[in-house]
Amino acid sequence: MNWASALALSATSILKSLGAIPMSDVFVAVTAPVSRPSRSRNLGVALAVVGLVIGGEYLFRHYVLFWLPIFGTLLVNDMLSLFLVYLILAVGLGLLMHVNWQHELVGIVQSLREGLTSWDFTLWVLALVLGVWALSMVDRLLWGNVELPMIISSHRSSTVLLAKLAPVLKVVSLILVNGLFVPIAEEYLWRGQVQVCLSRVVPIPIGIGLTAALFSLKHVLVDASLGRFLALIAFGVICGVVAQRASWRRSAALHVVANTIATVGGLVFGVA
């Protein structure tokens, strides 16, 4: 069994043992009383998903990235590592939850189409972009110089493939992975699973806030940086509110738009 199969199997086994329940088609608030065993199970599922996401992304971005042949540049490898880990997590968890990904992707596309013609969605995009931009400056002022420990693989692949295509691969991988794929996978895992489970344990506003804080903490640990801590909490809260009001598919559409804008902007201005 290879490492990819092992990660998918461990994700499925852990969540199955915790009694994860398939997510309904529509994200709705749970208003009925929840029994203590059910609360414990939902908390366990939420923490298991958080642990798998943090551990999986750390493993792939700090170890698997360096084990693979270098496809043009390490940045491309980073995007490839992100794609692999979120593909394994989303597919593994999706199999456990009996998710019809064709149906979900159609829903995301529909949410994106509706959103792009909706002033409400446009306002959420503006709030997201402006809020993250403003709080990013606050983050830099508060702890921009704080360095956190990072453990990475000592092994480095000496094989370089497609070196001449490095600039093209960089643009394509950033847009497809960071702009499109990762936002969908993250929203399914964080707003579609973690937030749903936590909101069955604590009041919904607290569940949204806790999910946003854990989402930001994941970036702190994986990036070994506090440079976006407050900004990503705000990001998570906004996506959480959108998911609560509509569905995780709508927050995925919002996340896709925000990431694509940031990615294209970074490429245009040379900061990606």
N, C-alpha and C positions, 0 to 999 in steps of 0.2 A: 504493500500500500504506500503510495507517495504522499508527500506533505499536503497537497491540495485535497486529496481524498480524505486524509486524516482530519483536516480542519473541518471539512463539510460534515463528516461523520460525527465529530465531537460536538459540533453546533447542534446537529439534529438530536443526538443522544441526550445532551444536557437539557434542552428545551422539552423533549418528550418526557424525560423523567420528572420534570417540574409540572407536567400537566398543562402545557400551553394549549390554548383553545383557538381554533381558526378565527381569523378576523372577519367581521361582517363586511359586506360590500360597502356600506356607508359608515363613516366615522360618526358615532352618536355619543352623546353624554349618557353616562350610566347613572340613573337616578334611583334605582331600586337598592335596598340595603344589601350589603355584601357580607357574607359570613366570614368568620375569622379564618377558616381553612382557605377560602377563596382569596381573601386578602393576602395571606402568606404565599399562596401559589402565584398570584399576580406579581407580588413583589419579587419573588424568586425568578420568575420569567424575565421581568424587567432588568434585574441585576445580571442575569445570565447573558442577555442580549448585549448589555453594556460591556460586560467583560469580554465577550467574544469579539465585539467590534474593536475595542481598544487593543486587546491582545493580538487579534488578527492583523489589524493595520500596522501595529508596531513591528510584528514579525516580518511582514512582507516589505515594509518600507525601509527597515533597518537591517534586514538580513537577506531576504529573497532578492531584493533589488540588486545586491552586489554579487549574488551567485549566478544570476543570468548573464548571458553574453550582453555586451553593451550595444544597444541598438541606436547608433548615432551618438547619443549623449546620455549621461546618467539621468537627466531630466525625463527623457523618453522612458527609461527604465522605471523611473518613479511613477509615471502615469500607468505603465504596464502593470506594475505591482499593485497600484490602487484598483485598477480594473479587475485583476485576478482575485484579490481578497474580497471585494464587494460582490463580484459575480458568485463566488463560492458561498458567501454569507446569504445573499439574497436568494439564490437558487436552493441552497440547503434548507433555509428557514421556510422558503416558499413551498417546498415539497412537504415539509412537516405540516404547514398550515393549509395545504391544498389550494394554494393561490393559483388562479388562472392568470398568468402573466400577460397573455394576449389581451384579455379583457381589461386588465389594469393599465396596460400601455395605451390602449384605445381611450380609456378614461383620462389618462394624463394628457394625451394629445387633444382631446375634447376640452379639457380644462384650460389648456394653453390657448386654444382657439377662442374660447369664450372670454378668457382673461384679457387677451390682446385687444378685444373690442369692448372691454368694460372699464369704466372710469374707476370703479371700486378696486379692481385689480391693479390698475395703474397707480393708484394712490398707495396701495400696499407695496408695490415695487419701489416707489419713491421713498416711502418711509423706511424700507429696508436698506436701500442704498445710502440715503442720507444719514440714517441712524448709525449704520456700521462705519461710515466714513468719519462721522463726528467722534464716536467712541473709540475708534482706532487711534485718533490723535490723543485722546485721554489716556489710553493704554500705553502709548509710547512715552508720555510724560510721567506716568506713575511707575512703570516697571519695564520700560523699553530696553534698559541695559542689564536687566536681570538674566543671568545665564543659568539654565537648568541642566542637570546631567542627562546625557544621552548615551545609551549603550548600542553600539553598532557592530556588525560583523567584521572580523579581521580579514576575512577572505575577500579577494577582489578578482573577478574574472578578467583575464587578459585578452579575451576575444572581443574584438570590435567589429560589428557588422553594419553595413549600410552607412558608413561614415560620410559619404558624399551627400546622402539624403538627410543628414542630421537636421538642417533648418526646416525642411518640409515635415519631417517626422515630429519635430517639436511642435509646430503649429497644429498639425492634425491631431496629435495625441492630447494636447492641452484642451482643444475645443471639444473633441469627442468624449474624452474621459472626465476632465475637470468641469467642462461646461455642461455636458449632457448626462453622462452615465452616472457619475458619483452622486449628483443631486437627487436623482430618482432613487438610487439604492439607499442613500442616507435618510431620505424622508420616509421610505418604507420602514426602515429599521428604527429610527428615532421617533418620528411622529406617528407612524402606523402601528408600531409595536410597543416601544418603551413608554411613550406618553399615554397610550390607551391603558396599559397595565397599571401604571402609577396612578392614573385618574380613577381607577377602581379601588385604590387603597387610601388615597388622600383626596381632599377637595380638588376639583378640576383646575382652578387657578394655580394651586400649589403643584399639581402634577405637571402643568405646562412649565412652571418655573424650574422645577427639579430637572425635568428633561432638558431644558435649555442649559442649565448649569452643568449637567453631565456631558452634554454635547460639546460645550466649551472646554470642559476638563479633558475630554478626549484629545482635542487639538493641542492643549497645553502639554500633555504627556507625549504625544506622538511628535510634535514639532519642537519639544523642549524649549518652549517660549511662552511668556505671558503677554506677548505683544498684541494679541487679539482677544484677550480674555473677556473683557466687558463687551466688546463689539460682537463677539459670537454668542454671548448670552442674549443680547438684544436680538440678534439674528434668529436664535432659537425660539425666543418668546414670540416674535412676529409670525414665524412659520407655524408655531404651536397654536396660536390664536386662529390663523387661517385654517389649519387642519381641524380645529375644534368646530369652527363655524361651518365648514364645508366637508372636506375629507383630506386625507393625506395626499391624494392625487392633486388637489388644488395647491397644497403647500409645495408639492414636488414641482409643479409648473412654475410657481413663484421662485423656487430655489434654482431651477434651470435658467430662468431669465436673469436672475441676479448673478449667478456664476458665469453665464455666457457674457454678460456685459463686462464683468470684472476681468474675465480671461481675454476677451478681445481688446479691451482697453489696455491691459498689461502688455499684450503683444504689440499694439500700435505705439505705445509710449516707451517700449523697451524695458519694462519692469517685470515681465513674466520670465 
